[in-house]
């Protein structure tokens, strides 16, 4: 009996982790705990200097969907086949069914089966419609009483975000149905195996799943990066955002140009003249959405790529002169195009001692005069 389930589940979903992208690692005053809040097993350890997954990890993948910095990711050898299967299912039938491993422990020939619906990122739902789906049925089952229930809020956020973005392309909200098990049409399409005396019961199934995934979680434990401090500022495109930008153009031109930014995992920045041209926002941004283009010692431009921004807010939080704010709406066309735009041109202010224009520091003393401790020349 155990061996039969082991064959079906395999080793469980290992999760890759890149701690140098974590907002808390990059900026000590960041209070981000999104991964920890959605983890049903209490497996995420946030230690300031690093991020780790404890052995209690259940492999639900909710942390992958929740993290705005892309710290967590499914390995390519699992992620790519899953995307391929999603596309194959949609091409075979425009009515897609998505469910979780608890509802389909033996798998299903007609459904996309995820470890947990908490790990259903909005990008999968967008991709389904970009590849030709006309209707998506999500078979939830009894999520509220499930051992992974803490991941349910993340599932609901992903569902709402997907519906909001799809609505900009004319896809109605009811094109994605969130149905309980009893209302699902999945049985008619392809009957799922129901528990028998040869299979595990629900409680035994979850107990085994947690133990099995715990071993995978142990393999995903993260230690300090061997590259040291240099790796701390490395920037990488969010893997799910890269997937979104890959499939989004297939939906065509958005009929609704602007989308309210509140609560949505994207942002449009507004930079005020208070900007001093330092490199803090550029350095801290984990996805590389902000870039300084230096023309001279006293001139630079601040560039921004909306498609890379996941709305984590670390730039505004760390900005010393508080020059960064967020627009109330985002331009969907900019998200689709993935192009870079100019935020502001910055010119240096003159030093009150040597009169040379300078950038990067608050106050009215340039780095040279500040470093020598020189002050104003007294009048005679």
N, C-alpha and C positions, 0 to 999 in steps of 0.2 A: 504494500500500500504506500509506504513512505517512498520507496524507490520509484514507484510510478509517478508520484507527484514531483519528485526530484527531476525526473526526465522531462516533465512538462515545463517546470519553472527554470531549469538550468541553474546558473550560479547567481541569478538575481542581478538587478541593475546597478552596477558600479557607477560612481559619480566622480568625475574629474574636478579638481578644485585648484583655482589659481588665487592664492591668498593675497598676492601683491595688488590685485584689483579691488580688494575690499575697501569700502569707504572708511571704515574704522581704522584700517591699517594705514591708509594714506593720510588721514586727518584725524588726529587724536580726539578732537571734540565732536566728531560725527556721532550721532546717536542712533544710526541706522541699525535695526535689528529685525529686518523683514524676514530673513531666512529663519531666524530663531523663532519668530512669532508663528510661522506657518508649519514648523516641523512637528509632526504628530508624535515623534519618538523622543523629543528633547535631545536630539543627537548633535546639534550644532553648537560648537564651542567657539566663543568669541573672546579671544585673549588679548586684544589690543594689537599685539605684534603679529598675530597670525590667525588663521581660521582652520578649524579641524572638524571632522565628522567622527563622532564617537561610535563605538561598536553597536550602540542601540539603533543606528540608522536603519530604517525600514525600506529605503530605496524608493520612496514615493515620488521623488523628483519635484516636490513642491518648491524646494529651495531654488531650483533651476528657473522655474517660472517667476519666482518672486524677486530674485536679486536684480537690481537695476545696473549693477556693475559687471555682470557676467562672470562672477566668481565661480559658479557651479555650472557644469555642463556634462551632458551624457557623452561618453566616448564615441568617436566616429564610427567604430565598428558596430555600435548599437543604434546610433542616431540616423545614419544614412539608410540602413535597411528599413527603419521605421518610416522615414519620409518616402522611400520608394514604395512601400506598401500602401501608404496613404494615397499616393498618386494612382497606383494600380487599382485600388478599390473604387476611387472616384471615376476613373476611366471605364471601369466595368459597370458601374451603376451610379448615376448622379445623386442617388439617395444614400448618403453615408451614415453608418452607425458607428458610434464611438462608445466604448465601455471600459471597465476596469478589470483587473485580474481577479478581483473578488467575485465579480458577476460572471466572468468567463474563465475559470481556473484552468480549463483545458484548451483555451484559445477559441477562435471562431474563424471560419472561412470567409465570413461576410462582414466582419467588423474590425475596426482598429482597436486593439486591446492595449491599454496603458497600464503601468503598474498601479497608478492611482489617478483619479480625475483631478486631484490637486496639482498634478504635474502637467495638466493640459494647458499649455501656453496658448495665448491668443493667436500666435503665429501659425499654429496648426489649422485653426479654423479659417483664418484668412487664406492659407494655402489651399485648403479644400475647395473654396469657391473660385480661387484663381485658376485651379486646374479643372474646373467644370462642374463642381457640385451644385445642385439646385436646392438641396435640403439636407440638413444634418440633424440626426437624432442622437442625443446624448443620453445614454441609459445609465442613470445614476444609481438605482437600487436604494439601499438604506444607508446613505452616507452619514446621516446624523448619528446612527448607532454603530458606525464602523470604527474599528481601532484607529483609522487614519482620519477621524472626523476633524481634527485640528487643521487639516489642510483644506477643508471645505471653503473657508473664506477666500483663499487664493483662487480656487476654481471659479467662484462667483465673480471675482474681479476680472479674471481672464475672459470669462463669458461676456461680461458687460462691455469690456474694452473692445472685444471682437465685434460685437453688435454695433457699437458706436462707430467704429471705423468702417465697417461694411455698409452702414447706412449712408455714408458719404458717397458710395458708389451705386446707390439705388437698390441695395439688397435689403429687403425688409427684415425687421427684428424676428418675426416668426419663422424665418428660414432656418433658424437654429432652435430646435425644440429641446427643452430640458425636461425629460420625462422620467417618472418613477418606473421601477421595474415592471409593475403590473400593466402600465399603459404602453409599454414598448412594443413595437411591431417586430422586434428582432427575432422572436421565436418563429414567426411565420416565415421569415426570410431564410433563417438557418438555425435549427434548434440547437440550443446549448446543452451541454451535458449537465444533468442534474445529479446531486450527490446520491450515491448508492452505497451499499454496504462495502463496496470495493474502494470507495473514495473517502476522503476526509470530510468531517463535518465542518461547519463554519468556524467554530472556535478553534478546532485543531488546525484548520487551514491557516488562520491568521497567526497562531502560535508558531507553526512551522515556517511561515513566510518571514516573520520577524527574525527568527533565529538564522534562517538562510541568508536574509539580506544583511544581517549583522556582520556576517563574515565578509560580505562584499563591502560593507561600510568600513570594516577594519582595513581593507586594502586601500580604501580611499582616504585614509587618515593623512593629514597634511602636516609636514614639518616646515621649519623655516627654509626659505629659498636659498639654495647654495650660492646664488649669484650675489647675495648680500644686499647692501643698500641700493645699488644700481637697479636691481630688479624691482625695487619698491615703486619706482616711478614709470615703469613700463606701461604702455597703453595698448589696448587691443580692442578691436571692434567686438561689440556684444554678439555672440554667435546667433542668438535668436533674432536680433535686430538685422543681422546680415541676411538671414533666411527671409525675413519679412521684406526687405528691400529687393530681394531676388524675385519674389513672387508677386509683389504688389502691382507692378506695371501691367500684368496680365488682366487686371480688373478694368483697365481702361482709364479714361479721364474721370476724376471725381466730379459728380454733379454738385456736391456741396464743398465749397472751397475751404471753409474754415470750420474747425472743430474746437469746442471748449476744452481748454487744457487742464482744467481742474481734475485731479485724480487720474489723469491719463499718462502713460509711460513715455512721454515725449514732451519737449518744451521748446519755446522760442524765447531767446534771451533779448533783454533790453539793457544796454550799457550806457550809463550816464557820463557826462564830462568829468565826473569825479574820479574816473579811472586813471591810475597813475602808470599804467603800462608795465606793471610787474609781471612775473611769470607764474604766479600762484595758481590762477584758474587753469591755465594751460597745463601746468605740471600735475595738478591733482586730478583732473578729469580722466577717469579710467578708460573711457572709450575713444579719446582723441577727438572729441567734437569741437574743441576750442584750439585755435592755433594762432600764434603771433607771427606776423610777417614783418621783420625788421628791415627798415630802409636805411637807417643811420643810427648813431648813438642817441639821437633825440627825436626820432620819428619811427613810428611803427603802426601797423594796422592789426586789429583784432578780427580774426575770421572765425566763422561758425558753420558747422555742417549739421543742420537739423535732423537729418536721417540717422546720424550717429548718437544723438542725444537721447537719453532714456529718462530725463527728468529727475535724476537723483538729487540735484540741488546742492551738491558739494561746492560748486563754484561760488554760488551766492553766499553760502554759509561761511566760507573761508576768506571771502573778499575783504581785505582790510578797510578800504574806504567805503565799503557797502555800495559799490557802483553797479552791481548786477541785480537785475530784477527779471521777473518772468511775465511774458505777455499772457493775457487772459485767454487767448485762442492761438491755435497753431494752423499754419497753412498746409493743408493736405498735399497740395502740389509740390511743395518743398520737400515734404517727406517722401513722396513718390520719386522725385528726381534724384534725390541723394546728393545734390550739388552744394557747394560751399558758397557762403555769402559774407559780405562785409558787415561787421557790427559797428565799428567805429574806427576812425583815424585819430591817432593820438600824437600830439606834439608836446615836446618837453617844455617845462617851465624854467625860467631863468633862476639860477642860484643867486641868493641875495648877497653872497660874498664875492664870487668870481664872475658872476653874470652868465656863465655858460649854461645852456639849456640841458636839462637832465630828465631821465625817466626812472621809474621803478621804486621810488621812495616817497613816503609822505613828508610833509614839511617843506621848507624852503631852502634846505642845504643839499648840495649835490654830494654824491658819494665821496668825492675827493676831499671836499672841504669838511664833510662830516667825519671822515676818517682821520684828518689831521687835527680835528678839534678847533679849527679856526672859527672865529665868530666875526661879527661886524667890526670893521675898523673904527676905533673911536675918533671922534672929531676933536681937533685941537682948539 
